Amino acid sequence: MSKNDSVIDDLLALVVEMGGSDLHFVVGQPPIIRVVGEIRPLRLKTISAQDFTDALAGIVPPDLWRHFNETGDLDWAYDSKDIGRFRSNLFMQENGPAAVFRLVPSKSMSFADLGVPEQVARFGDYPSGLVLVTGPTGSGKSTTLASVIDHINQNRQSHIVTIEDPIEFIHVNRKSRITQREIGSSARTFSDALRVAMREDPDVILVGELRDLDTISMALQAAETGVLVLATMHTNCAARTVDRMINVFPANEQDGIRTMFAGVLRGILSQQLLPRKTGGRIPAVEILFWSTGLPNMIREGKPHLIRNLIRTGRKNGMIAMDDSLLDLVRNGIVDPVHAHEKSLDKQGFIHALSTQLGIEL
């Protein structure tokens, strides 16, 4: 089947036309498109196993198609030149094979375009250390990191190495030289790619995801050597991110890791996406920058104090997640019910809505 005849291309064109973010092509269901966070089944026939094979075998490169049939899992980037670039995952589920395609913006967006505060650019200005961008799946972590990389690329003469699964944003050299590596095609694992990257004279390394102990350990070591390491994790606030970074290690190693992590951490950006009242989505963010009290909180195992540190550091550009949500409600951008759903301290948020904004849920 040629690309021009691809059922998938037709459906992906519909994703773009509807302003959607994802296409779900799953055996046993009709095609589904996610629009502004909500899934919308299309009024089309249920996908059969043969439909799946006919649609996907024509667009997945033969070696990757063999890999999927052998392992039941595949991550790759599908570039439909007339429609856009999509991060794609094939996997097995109860009724058979399935695929999810996520639209990747055609170019890195400015922080203003993303709806994140301008001070996020400061994460790209650190000469070394570790910066973490966290949030649930689909919260825009990769998009935000691409903008940080673009900021570095436009303002610094650096060698930037990105390690991704798959490569999403294609960066063009500006002031910096950028080397992009993809798990599967140019590296076996994130930790292997990080180990090799350290021999490539990097100034900045982007790690698509800190998913396991080996990768986290390598990222910490890289940050200790004087490289700026940017990475993502699936946590929803700074305090829980610190816990996750430490607790992934065996108990007998955690004291040493706390000291190491305290020495390299430069900041954490956590984000969640909410529906705008006027359509589309906007991020709520929590921003933690390095400050004099932060290393001791980490070394002493007191990450619960970080929330207060963020609140007292607002004048320095820090933002607590619940304060960001409250600001979005105050400015009439999001519904208070949606904001409450995303808040970390539910009762405290209800109290703030009532006392600060006169809103009763």
N, C-alpha and C positions, 0 to 999 in steps of 0.2 A: 504494500500500500504506500503510495507516495504521500509526502507531507501535505500536498494540496488537497488530498482526499481524506485527511485524518479527521476522524470523529473527535479526537481529543483537541485538535486545533480549533474546530468549530465551537466546542464547549469552552475552551480557554478564551476565545474571542468574546463569548457571552459573558464570562467572568469580568473582562475588562469593560464591556458595554454596560453591565449592571453596577459597576463600581465595586465589585466584589474583591475578596482577597484570596479565596481558596476554592479549588474544585475537588470534590470527593467522587471518585469513580470506583465503586465498590460492587463486587458481585453480590447479587441478592437484593440490591436497592436501585432505585433510579439515580441518575446523577444528581449531586447536591452541590450548591454554591453557597459559600458563606459571604454575607453582605452585612457590613457594620456589626460584626460579631454574631449575627444570627444565621443559622443554617436554613436554607430554602430548597427543599426538594423540587426538582423540575418535573413538569408533567410529561415525562418521557417513560418509555418502557423500562422494566427492571432489567438490569445488566446481567447477562449470563456469562459463564466462564468463557464461552467461545467469543462473545462480544468483547470481553476483556483482552483476550489474546489477539484478536483481530485489530483492536484499537491500539494496543501498546507495543506489540511486536514490530509494528511499522515505524515507531519513533524512537524506541530505545536502541542504542548501539548494540550490535550482535554480541560483543563480549560481555556487556553489562546485562543483557537479556539472559545469557547463559548463567551469569553469576546469580541473578534473581531466581532462576529455575532450580539452581543447585542449593541455594541458601535460604530462599524465602524472604529475602530482605535486600533492599537496594536504595541508596541515596544517590541522586545525581541531579545536575542542573540541566533543564530542558530549555533550549534557546529557540523559540519560534520567531524568526526574524520579522515576520509581519505583525506579530501580536505582542511579544515581550519575552522576558526571561522568567523562568519558574523554578523554584526549589522543589524537588520532587522526591517522594518516597513511595516505594512499592513494598508491600508486606502481605502476609497471609492473615486471614481472619476466619471466623467460624464458617462462613459460606463459601470461602475460596479466596482468590487473590483480590487485592485492593490497591488503589493508588490515590495519593493526595498531592495536588499541585498548589504551591503558594506563589503568588505573584511577587516578583522582586522589582522594586522601582528601577527604571531604566538608568538612573544616575543617582549619585549621592545627593541627598537633600540638605539644605541648610538647617541649622538648629531651629530657626524661626519657622521654616516650612514644616518641620516635624512637630512643632509645638512644645519643644523642650527649652528650658531656660538657657540663655546665652552663656552662663557661667560653666555649662557642660564643656565648653571649649577648653577650659583649664585642665581637664584630664589629659588632653593631648600636649600640654605645655610642660609636663613633668619630664625631666631628662631621664629618669630611671624609676624603678619601682613597679608596683602592681596596682592596676585599676580594674575593678570588676563592674560589669554591667549585668544586672540581674532582673529576673521577672519570669512569669509563667510563659509557656509556649505561646507564640503569637503575639507577644507584647511589644515587639519592635526592637528587641535588643540588637539584632544584627544590623538593622537600619541605622540605629543610633551610633553603633560602633563604626559603621561605614562613613558616617559624617565626621566622627573624630579622626579617622584615618585621612579623610579628605582635608580636614583642617591642618593636620600635620603636613600633608603633601603640599599644601599651598604656602606654608609658612616656614618650613624647616628643610635643611639639606640633610636628609637622613636615609638610611637603608631600612625599609620597612618590609618585613616578611609576614605574610598572612598564611595561616594554616586553617583550612575550612573544610566542611563536609556537608554539601559541596561548596565550591566557589559560587558566591551569589553576585556580588558587585564586582564588575571589572574596573579596576583603577588604572588610570593613565598617568604616567610619570609627569610630574610638574617640577617642583623643587626637589622632591625626593625620588629615589629609585625604589620601585615596588616589585617584590618577588611574591607571586601567589602560588601556593601549593595546595593540592586537593587530596584529601584522604581517599585512598582507593587507587587513584591513577598515578600519584606521585609520592605517596607515603602510605605505610600500612596502618599506623595509628597516630593519634595526636602526640603521644609521648615520644614515639620514634621521630616524628617530624620536628618536635621541639629540640630533641637531642642534636639532630642534624643542623637545625637552624642556628644553634649556638656556634657552629663552626663556619657560619657564612657572614661574619662580621656585621651582625644586625645592630641597629639602634633601637628599633621598635619591633615587637613581635605581637601579632594578633592571633589569639587562640580561639577558634570558633566556639568551643565549649570545654569547660573543665568537668569531664564526666567521671573520672576515676582517680584513685590514689596516685598512680604513676604520673598522670598528666598534671595533677595539682602539685606534686612534688617537684616535677621538672619546671613548672611555671615559677614556683618559689625560688628555685635555684637560679633560673635565668634572671629574675628580678634582682637577686642578690649580686649578680655579676655586673650590674650597672646598665642593664637593658630595661626599657619601658615595656612592660607586658600588659596587654589589654585582653581581657577574657570575659566570657559569660558564664553564668550559673543560673540554675532554676530555683532561686529563692526570692522572697517578696519584700525583704527589708534588710537594712544594713546589719542589725543585730543578729538576725537568723543566718545571714551570709557568713559572719564571723564564726558562729557556732558550726555551720556546715564545713567550713574550711578546716577547722580544728578536729571535729569529730570523725572525719573520714579516716584519720590516722589511728593506729593502734594506741591504746591507753598509755602504754609505756613510752610512746614517742611524743605525746601531746604537749608536754611542758616545753620541749625543745622547739616544736613547731610553733607554739605560741610566740616564743621569742623571735623566731625567724619571720613569722608573719607580721608581727608588730613592727619589725624593722623595715619591711618592704612595702607595706600597704600605704597607698597614696590617696585612695578614695573609692567609694562605692556609689554607683547610681542604680537605684531600683525603679522600675517603671511598670505601670499597668495601663491598659487601654480602656477607655470608657466611651460610650456613644455620646456624641454631641447632640444637643437639642435640635440643631439645624441640619443634622446629617453628618455622616462621617464619624471618625473617632479621634480622640485626643488623649495624650498620655497624662497620667498623674505620676509625679516623680518624688523619690526621696533621694537627696544628695548629701553625701558625707564626704567632706574633704579632710585631709590630714590636719590635725591640730595637736598641740603639746600634750593634751591629756589622753589622746587616743592610744598610743603605744602601751601605756600602763594598764588601761582597761583590758586590752587584749592579753598582755602578759599575765595579769592577775586573774584572768578568767571571769571578767565582769562585763560581758557584752550587753547586758540589760541596761547598763548606764549610757550606752551609745545614743539612745533616743533622747535623753536629756541634753547630751552634748550637741546633738543636731539642733535642737530647739534653741539652745543658748547661742549657737553659731549662725543664726539666721543673718546677722549683719555681715557675715563673711561669705554669704552665698549658700549656706546649707539650708535644706528644706526637709521637714518631716513629711512622711507620706500622708498622714491624716490632715496636716495643714495644707498640703497641695490640693487634696480633695476638697477641703473646705473653701479654698480660694476659687476653685472651679465652680462650686455652687454659688458662692458670693457674686461671682461675675456673670451668673446666668448662663454658663456654658453647658453644664450637665445637670441632670435631674438629681435632687438630693437622695432619692431612693437608690439610684445607681451608685452614687458616691458612698452611701452607707454600706452597700454590698461589698465594696472594695476596701473599706476602712480596716485598720488593724485593731484599734480599740473601739469596739462597737458602741459600748455604753458612753465612753468619753466623747465619741463623735456625735451621738444623739444629743448629749448635753451641750456641746459646742454649737450645734445647729440651733438649738433652742435659745441659748443665752446670747450668742453672737449674731444670729441671723433671724431670730424669731420664727424659726421653722419647726413645726412639730411633726414627727413621723408617726 
